[in-house]
Amino acid sequence: MSKKAVLILAGGKGSRIGGKKYKALLNGLPLLVHVYKKVAHLKLPIYISVRTKDQEREILSLFEKGQVTSEKRNFIYDGTEGIEGPLAGIVSAMKQLPEHQLLVVATDQPLLETSFLRWLLKIAEQDRNKVFICKKEEKMEPFPGVYPSSLANTLTNFLKISSKKSLYRFFLFLREAGLICFLQNCDTIAVKSFFNVNTPEDLKLAEKYLTGFKNQSQKTRPLKGL
């Protein structure tokens, strides 16, 4: 049985929000602290993808100010030369954790729902060598998603041969190889989990969700994979 771990992607530039995204404050706490506290409920090892040692030091300081427990921090450095973006962080984590299924989330997803993450991990047990992500009509939701480290070589090869090294192109590459499962209707039970904070306006909306001003009950139904 493969091991499981959480990977938080924290290396984004956050230009639209006016600075480093993981430091943006939501109800007085950095976005990364919100995300970390949510995934900590899963009781799995947590790894944070960063670019530099300075970024690691900044994050450790944020954790201290955010009153996050003082357990050992696990950082993974994005060492993929010439590659930027989430794929670089994912492939670095796959290589460092070769026997794991990685639940990958982004630092700009403070409304993650722990029950949905548990469901996603359970669904991914159906095939531990496939990527599991959600899809609404033609829109693919890369995070949260489960990415098995067994695909490290596949992802490395894709990065070498693809002219456009995007998540979308990678998903198409996996679909041709039969190595990805798209889950439909995830938004019916986990609408908030896919909310991304990219702008100051998004921060304000997230604050309203967290304080209950725009909470809406969501009807649930079983999810199906394509």
VOVEX-997727 format. One line per field, with one value per residue: x, y, z negated of N, C-alpha, C in turn. Coordinates in steps of 0.02 Angstrom, whole numbers. Atoms other than C-alpha are relative to their C-alpha. Layout:
N
n.X (X; ...)
n.Y (Y; ...)
n.Z (Z; ...)
ca.X (X; ...)
ca.Y (Y; ...)
ca.Z (Z; ...)
c.X (X; ...)
c.Y (Y; ...)
c.Z (Z; ...)
END
This chain:
226
n.X (42; -40; 6; 34; -26; 28; -48; 27; -39; -5; -51; 28; -22; 54; -4; 66; 22; -44; -57; -3; 68; 6; -3; 59; 38; 72; 21; -58; -48; -22; 35; -33; 18; 68; -3; -36; 44; 53; -25; -26; 52; -5; -49; -49; -58; 12; -60; 13; -43; -27; -52; -64; -8; 31; 72; 11; -6; 60; 57; -8; 19; 72; 29; -10; 47; 68; 11; 2; -39; -72; -26; -50; 24; -29; -2; -28; -22; 12; -66; 7; -33; 33; 72; 34; 70; 16; -29; -68; 4; 27; -50; -51; 27; 5; -67; -22; 45; 14; 49; 59; 53; -4; 59; -30; 44; -35; 0; 53; 65; 13; 66; 0; 44; -36; 39; -9; -68; 0; 36; -44; -52; 30; 14; -63; -24; 23; -58; -53; -47; 33; 17; 71; 19; 70; 14; 68; 6; -67; -49; -36; -21; -60; -10; -38; -2; -46; -51; -44; -71; -18; 0; -56; -34; 47; 1; -65; -1; 44; -34; -54; 22; 56; -17; 36; -2; 55; 39; 50; -33; -19; 60; 15; -52; 19; 62; -19; -33; 46; -29; 34; 71; 36; 58; 51; 47; -30; 23; 64; -11; -60; -6; -49; -68; -30; -5; -70; -10; -50; 3; 27; 72; 10; -11; 60; 52; -17; 16; 73; 14; -24; 40; 67; 47; 23; 5; 60; 1; -10; 26; -53; 18; -60; -43; -19; -58; 9)
n.Y (-60; -61; -48; -61; -62; -61; -48; -67; -39; -68; -36; -47; -69; -40; -68; -32; -16; -52; 25; 72; 21; 37; -47; -42; 10; 14; -1; -8; 54; 11; 53; 65; 25; 27; 63; 49; 22; 43; 67; 33; 45; 66; 39; 26; -43; -58; -28; -65; -11; -68; -10; -21; 4; -61; 12; 45; -38; -42; 42; 20; -59; -5; 52; -20; -53; 27; 48; 69; 43; -2; 63; -7; -24; 35; -42; 29; -53; 8; 3; 17; -53; -26; 12; -37; 17; 56; 64; 5; 20; 68; 50; 2; 38; 70; 30; 4; 45; 45; 52; -33; -35; -68; -43; -65; -59; -63; -45; -50; 34; 0; 27; 72; 37; 60; 60; 11; 25; 71; 36; 2; 49; 67; 15; 12; 68; 46; 12; -40; -22; -50; -65; -10; -70; -13; -32; -24; -8; 4; -31; 46; -29; 38; 4; 57; 60; 51; 12; 53; -8; 49; -35; -48; 6; -23; -73; -23; 7; -52; -65; -1; 2; -44; -70; -41; 40; -21; 53; 22; 44; 61; 41; 30; 50; 57; 31; 43; 59; 34; -6; -52; 10; -62; 9; -49; -25; -13; -64; 7; 13; -34; -61; -47; 26; -20; -73; -23; -71; -27; -73; -29; 12; 69; 1; -26; 50; 55; -22; 7; 71; 24; -29; 27; -45; 27; 73; 28; 73; 31; 68; 47; 60; 39; -22; 54; -12; 13)
n.Z (0; -4; 54; -19; 28; -28; -28; -9; -47; 28; -36; -48; 7; 27; -25; -2; 68; 24; 38; 8; 15; 64; 56; 0; 61; -1; 70; 44; -7; -69; -36; 10; 67; -8; -36; 42; 54; -29; -19; 60; 27; -32; 37; -47; -7; -42; -31; -30; -57; -1; -50; 29; 73; 28; 3; 57; 62; 5; 18; 70; 40; -4; 42; 70; 15; -7; 54; -25; 46; -12; -25; -53; -65; -57; -59; -61; -44; -72; -31; -71; -37; -59; 3; 53; 8; 44; -22; 26; 70; 5; -20; 53; 56; -21; 2; 70; 36; -57; 14; 27; -35; 25; -4; -15; 8; -12; 57; -7; 10; 73; 16; -8; 45; 19; -18; -71; -10; 20; -53; -59; 14; -2; -70; -34; 15; -53; -44; 30; -51; -40; 28; 11; 8; -14; -64; -9; -72; -30; 43; 45; 63; 18; 73; 24; -40; 24; -50; 25; -16; -51; -64; -2; -64; -51; 2; -22; -73; -27; 5; -49; -70; -14; -15; 48; 62; 42; 30; -49; -48; 35; 9; -65; -9; 43; -26; -57; 28; 46; 66; 39; 10; 12; 43; -18; 49; 66; 26; 33; 71; 24; -40; 28; -5; -62; -1; 0; 15; -47; 0; 62; 1; 22; 73; 33; -6; 46; 68; 9; 9; 65; 54; -4; -32; -64; 4; -30; 5; -64; -6; -16; -39; -13; -54; -46; -41; -72)
ca.X (0; 67; 97; 1; 59; -2; 93; 55; 115; 180; 300; 181; 225; 53; 72; -116; -134; 8; 143; 185; 20; 58; 84; -81; -187; -361; -448; -279; -192; -86; -169; -39; -82; -267; -225; -102; -227; -359; -249; -176; -343; -301; -161; -43; 135; 131; 262; 275; 345; 459; 586; 719; 788; 730; 553; 566; 624; 479; 354; 425; 403; 224; 188; 259; 151; -1; 16; 37; 101; 289; 304; 441; 417; 445; 500; 533; 636; 585; 744; 678; 795; 709; 534; 418; 243; 153; 221; 397; 346; 249; 388; 514; 399; 370; 557; 585; 436; 441; 317; 180; 12; 19; -136; -87; -168; -125; -83; -225; -364; -410; -587; -535; -659; -576; -718; -699; -510; -539; -664; -540; -403; -521; -577; -395; -366; -457; -298; -139; -51; -173; -198; -370; -437; -608; -688; -841; -896; -734; -650; -518; -482; -302; -308; -351; -301; -209; -46; 47; 236; 240; 213; 376; 459; 303; 297; 484; 467; 321; 423; 562; 458; 313; 326; 200; 229; 58; -54; -187; -66; -4; -181; -211; -47; -105; -276; -197; -98; -249; -166; -293; -468; -583; -712; -875; -991; -866; -933; -1100; -1023; -865; -898; -786; -637; -608; -612; -444; -386; -298; -347; -388; -571; -556; -488; -640; -756; -662; -682; -871; -873; -771; -880; -1038; -1112; -1126; -1139; -1262; -1316; -1262; -1357; -1247; -1248; -1128; -980; -930; -766; -758)
ca.Y (0; 170; 304; 467; 644; 821; 941; 1127; 1227; 1392; 1451; 1561; 1743; 1815; 1968; 2000; 2006; 2128; 2018; 1842; 1751; 1641; 1797; 1882; 1906; 1834; 1875; 1918; 1756; 1720; 1614; 1477; 1463; 1441; 1302; 1217; 1212; 1136; 994; 961; 881; 739; 681; 653; 714; 889; 954; 1132; 1167; 1320; 1395; 1463; 1452; 1631; 1579; 1437; 1558; 1676; 1534; 1474; 1651; 1654; 1490; 1557; 1713; 1611; 1499; 1342; 1196; 1179; 1008; 978; 1073; 980; 1084; 1028; 1138; 1161; 1102; 1082; 1185; 1296; 1247; 1361; 1341; 1202; 1059; 1099; 1085; 925; 834; 884; 813; 653; 624; 657; 550; 406; 290; 416; 472; 661; 760; 924; 1088; 1268; 1404; 1511; 1388; 1441; 1370; 1189; 1067; 926; 803; 826; 798; 635; 582; 624; 521; 373; 382; 386; 217; 140; 159; 216; 247; 376; 561; 603; 779; 857; 921; 1028; 1018; 1062; 1150; 1048; 1084; 1033; 1067; 989; 830; 668; 642; 476; 483; 331; 457; 550; 482; 515; 696; 716; 652; 769; 918; 869; 846; 967; 1139; 1207; 1145; 1182; 1080; 1074; 999; 876; 817; 789; 693; 583; 556; 486; 366; 317; 384; 512; 502; 653; 662; 747; 854; 887; 1063; 996; 943; 1047; 1212; 1310; 1194; 1258; 1442; 1523; 1688; 1782; 1964; 2082; 2062; 1874; 1904; 2006; 1871; 1736; 1840; 1842; 1653; 1626; 1742; 1660; 1806; 1706; 1529; 1428; 1249; 1133; 977; 825; 679; 536; 580; 480; 463; 471)
ca.Z (0; 48; -81; -83; -112; -83; 29; 14; 164; 95; 230; 330; 362; 323; 434; 446; 257; 236; 162; 107; 103; -47; -153; -106; -262; -279; -443; -516; -466; -310; -177; -201; -386; -343; -220; -337; -479; -364; -299; -472; -517; -398; -513; -366; -339; -266; -144; -82; 91; 93; 211; 93; -83; -112; -72; -197; -332; -293; -307; -472; -539; -477; -565; -727; -718; -666; -818; -715; -820; -832; -752; -623; -460; -298; -150; 28; 141; 321; 404; 582; 689; 816; 760; 662; 595; 503; 610; 552; 370; 400; 492; 357; 224; 323; 334; 149; 95; 221; 133; 97; 160; 144; 101; 183; 129; 165; 41; 109; 58; -120; -107; -86; -162; -259; -229; -42; -52; -145; -12; 126; 44; 25; 207; 262; 180; 328; 431; 346; 511; 579; 552; 481; 509; 524; 683; 713; 894; 986; 841; 751; 568; 535; 347; 234; 323; 293; 387; 366; 360; 473; 614; 580; 737; 840; 783; 810; 989; 1020; 961; 1080; 1237; 1218; 1298; 1173; 996; 924; 811; 947; 1073; 942; 907; 1092; 1098; 953; 1031; 1189; 1079; 974; 817; 755; 684; 696; 557; 601; 496; 357; 343; 282; 116; 106; 191; 72; 90; 266; 219; 261; 190; 331; 302; 158; 208; 185; 10; -35; 31; -66; -224; -196; -175; -333; -436; -374; -277; -116; -181; -80; -109; 31; 86; 97; 216; 256; 366; 517; 610; 798)
c.X (44; -12; -37; 32; -36; 56; -36; 47; 1; 49; -25; 20; -54; -1; -67; -25; 45; 59; -2; -67; -5; 1; -63; -45; -74; -23; 59; 52; 21; -38; 31; -18; -71; 2; 33; -45; -55; 28; 30; -50; 3; 49; 49; 62; -14; 67; -19; 52; 21; 55; 69; 1; -31; -75; -17; 3; -61; -60; 4; -20; -75; -34; 5; -51; -72; -17; -13; 46; 72; 30; 50; -31; 35; -4; 32; 18; -13; 67; -2; 26; -41; -75; -29; -73; -10; 31; 70; -1; -24; 53; 56; -24; -5; 68; 25; -42; -24; -55; -68; -53; -2; -67; 27; -52; 43; -7; -55; -70; -18; -67; -5; -44; 31; -37; 8; 70; 5; -34; 45; 55; -27; -14; 65; 31; -21; 57; 56; 53; -31; -6; -76; -11; -74; -7; -73; -8; 70; 54; 30; 22; 60; 10; -66; -6; 51; 47; 49; 73; 25; 2; 57; 35; -44; -2; 66; 5; -43; 34; 56; -26; -54; 24; -34; -10; -53; -36; -51; 30; 21; -59; -20; 49; -17; -62; 15; 32; -45; 22; -32; -74; -32; -63; -50; -41; 29; -27; -67; 8; 59; 12; 55; 72; 36; 6; 73; 2; 56; 5; -23; -76; -16; 10; -62; -57; 13; -15; -75; -19; 18; -42; -74; -50; -28; -3; -66; 3; 5; -29; 56; -27; 65; 38; 21; 62; -14; 42)
c.Y (62; 45; 61; 60; 59; 44; 67; 38; 73; 44; 52; 72; 45; 72; 36; 21; 51; -22; -76; -25; -33; 47; 44; -17; -8; -6; -1; -55; -7; -58; -69; -30; -29; -70; -54; -27; -46; -71; -36; -48; -70; -46; -36; 44; 57; 27; 65; 11; 73; 4; 11; -10; 61; -8; -47; 38; 46; -41; -23; 57; 9; -51; 19; 54; -24; -53; -70; -41; -6; -66; 13; 22; -38; 44; -38; 56; -18; 3; -16; 57; 20; -8; 40; -23; -63; -67; -9; -22; -71; -52; -4; -41; -74; -34; -9; -51; -54; -52; 29; 17; 70; 35; 71; 55; 62; 47; 52; -31; -4; -30; -75; -34; -69; -63; -16; -28; -73; -42; -8; -52; -72; -21; -19; -68; -50; -17; 46; 22; 51; 66; 4; 75; 7; 39; 20; 20; -5; 31; -50; 38; -38; -9; 16; -60; -48; -19; -53; 11; -51; 31; 49; -3; 24; 76; 29; -2; 53; 67; 6; 10; 51; 72; 48; -40; 23; -61; -28; -49; -66; -46; -33; -57; -63; -35; -47; -65; -39; 5; 56; -17; 68; -15; 56; 22; 13; 64; -5; -15; 39; 65; 47; -24; 23; 76; 20; 75; 26; 76; 25; -10; -71; -7; 23; -51; -60; 18; -7; -73; -23; 28; -18; 44; -29; -76; -23; -76; -29; -71; -45; -58; -39; 26; -59; 20; -17; -58)
c.Z (0; -60; 26; -35; 33; 25; 10; 47; -23; 39; 49; -14; -28; 23; -2; -69; -33; -41; -4; -26; -68; -60; -4; -60; 13; -72; -48; 4; 74; 32; -13; -68; 2; 32; -43; -55; 25; 13; -60; -30; 31; -35; 47; -1; 48; 26; 35; 56; 2; 52; -32; -75; -33; -7; -58; -66; -10; -24; -72; -47; 0; -45; -74; -20; 3; -50; 26; -44; 23; 24; 57; 65; 55; 62; 58; 47; 73; 36; 74; 42; 62; 0; -58; -5; -41; 20; -27; -73; -8; 18; -51; -59; 17; -6; -72; -40; 49; -13; -22; 53; -32; 8; 7; -6; 12; -60; 3; -7; -74; -20; 10; -53; -15; 19; 73; 14; -19; 53; 61; -9; 4; 72; 37; -16; 53; 48; -22; 50; 48; -38; -6; -11; 17; 65; 3; 73; 31; -44; -48; -62; -26; -75; -35; 47; -28; 58; -26; 23; 50; 70; 8; 68; 58; 3; 24; 76; 33; 0; 51; 71; 17; 13; -48; -64; -49; -30; 49; 50; -33; -10; 65; 16; -40; 26; 58; -25; -48; -73; -42; -4; -17; -40; 13; -61; -69; -31; -37; -75; -28; 38; -26; 9; 63; 7; -7; -14; 45; -2; -68; -6; -23; -75; -37; 3; -46; -72; -13; -9; -70; -57; 6; 37; 65; -2; 29; -7; 70; -1; 22; 41; 14; 60; 42; 38; 72; 22)
END
